[in-house]
Amino acid sequence: MDIDPAKPPSGTGCVECDADGGWWVHLRRCAACGHIGCCDDSLAKHASQHWRDTGHPIIRSFEPGEDWFWNYATDEYYDGPDLAAPQAHPADQPTPGPRDRVPRDWMRRLQGG
């Protein structure tokens, strides 16, 4: 099954970025296993890499106020069920984040400059 509604998120930030001291733009949650990864606007693109590594194609936004799902395999939105709490990273965690690791020139870095 591509979705396990009972699986909680793996944490409040991108698993791989947290492990290597990186930062992210937005967070995505794997609907199958709860893995939290950074979006494709982030430098590392860990959420889509998780899909390629595991074959788990469906993600849900892990941003406060967002409840959309995306299917990487079909490249389209997906109508998914309610997932185990929490639904998003803490509201006081900034975007991009985390606060203490985002470089001052983050926008330039995203633009490749």
C-alpha positions as CSV (number, residue, x, y, z in Angstrom):
1,M,0.0,0.0,0.0
2,D,1.2,3.5,-0.8
3,I,-0.3,5.1,2.3
4,D,-0.3,4.1,5.9
5,P,-2.5,6.7,7.7
6,A,-1.4,5.4,11.2
7,K,2.4,6.0,10.6
8,P,3.5,9.1,12.4
9,P,6.0,11.5,10.9
10,S,9.7,10.8,11.4
11,G,10.3,14.1,13.2
12,T,9.9,17.8,12.7
13,G,12.5,18.4,10.1
14,C,14.2,16.7,7.1
15,V,15.8,13.5,8.3
16,E,18.9,13.8,6.1
17,C,19.3,17.6,6.5
18,D,19.1,17.2,10.2
19,A,21.8,14.4,10.1
20,D,24.2,16.5,8.1
21,G,23.5,20.0,9.4
22,G,21.7,21.2,6.3
23,W,18.7,23.3,5.8
24,W,15.5,23.2,3.7
25,V,12.9,25.4,2.1
26,H,9.7,23.3,2.7
27,L,9.0,19.9,4.2
28,R,7.2,16.9,2.7
29,R,6.0,13.7,4.5
30,C,6.0,10.3,2.9
31,A,2.5,9.0,3.2
32,A,3.7,5.4,3.3
33,C,6.3,5.5,6.1
34,G,6.2,9.0,7.6
35,H,9.7,10.0,6.4
36,I,10.1,13.8,6.5
37,G,12.2,15.1,3.6
38,C,12.9,18.5,2.1
39,C,11.1,19.6,-1.1
40,D,12.5,19.9,-4.6
41,D,12.9,23.7,-4.1
42,S,15.5,22.8,-1.5
43,L,19.1,22.2,-2.5
44,A,19.1,18.5,-1.4
45,K,15.7,17.4,-2.6
46,H,15.5,14.6,0.0
47,A,11.8,13.9,-0.3
48,S,12.0,13.0,-4.0
49,Q,15.2,11.1,-3.4
50,H,13.3,9.1,-0.7
51,W,10.7,8.2,-3.4
52,R,13.4,7.0,-5.8
53,D,15.2,5.0,-3.1
54,T,12.1,3.4,-1.6
55,G,9.4,3.4,-4.3
56,H,7.0,5.3,-1.9
57,P,5.4,7.8,-4.4
58,I,2.9,9.7,-2.4
59,I,3.8,12.6,-0.2
60,R,1.9,15.1,1.8
61,S,2.9,18.7,2.6
62,F,4.3,19.0,6.1
63,E,3.8,22.8,6.2
64,P,1.4,24.4,8.6
65,G,-2.0,25.1,6.9
66,E,-1.3,22.8,3.9
67,D,-3.1,19.5,3.4
68,W,-2.3,18.5,-0.2
69,F,-0.9,15.2,-1.4
70,W,1.3,14.7,-4.4
71,N,2.1,11.5,-6.3
72,Y,5.6,11.5,-7.8
73,A,4.9,8.4,-9.9
74,T,2.0,10.1,-11.8
75,D,3.2,13.7,-11.4
76,E,-0.2,14.9,-10.1
77,Y,-2.1,15.8,-7.0
78,Y,-3.6,12.9,-5.0
79,D,-6.7,12.7,-2.8
80,G,-5.4,11.1,0.4
81,P,-6.8,10.3,3.9
82,D,-6.1,12.0,7.2
83,L,-2.7,11.0,8.5
84,A,-1.5,10.5,12.1
85,A,-0.6,13.7,14.0
86,P,1.2,16.0,13.8
87,Q,0.1,17.3,10.4
88,A,2.9,19.8,10.0
89,H,6.2,21.0,11.5
90,P,5.8,23.3,14.5
91,A,4.4,26.6,13.6
92,D,7.3,28.4,15.3
93,Q,9.8,26.7,13.0
94,P,10.5,29.1,10.1
95,T,10.4,28.5,6.4
96,P,13.1,28.0,5.3
97,G,14.5,26.3,8.3
98,P,15.7,25.5,10.7
99,R,16.4,29.0,11.9
100,D,20.0,28.4,13.1
101,R,21.2,26.7,9.9
102,V,19.7,28.8,7.1
103,P,22.5,30.9,5.5
104,R,22.0,34.6,5.0
105,D,22.3,34.2,1.3
106,W,19.9,31.3,1.0
107,M,17.9,32.9,-1.9
108,R,21.1,33.3,-4.0
109,R,22.1,29.7,-3.3
110,L,18.8,28.4,-4.5
111,Q,19.2,30.4,-7.7
112,G,22.6,28.8,-8.2
113,G,24.5,32.0,-7.8
